[in-house]
């Protein structure tokens, strides 16, 4: 029986099993994750603002305020992730 490769040899062998589209998707995943951080921050801010307006009756100021906060936090997370990925390469 042949011995299973270990270390870098095993990693190369596993990567070769993937097709070209799968490898491209795997390489793009960190960037997709960064975009989802930005979108998620905006969505949480908007939904939080809508709920706060409904609960406190402050229409439209809760939506405006928390939307700005959510978009800012999401954008900060996106830039932070892009900077981290830039340092990695």
Secondary structure, DSSP 8 states (H G I E B T S, - for coil): ------THHHHHHHHHHS-HHHHHHHHHHHHHHHHHHHHHHHHHHHHHHHHHHHHH--TTHHHHHHHHHHHHHHHHHHHHHHHHHHHH-
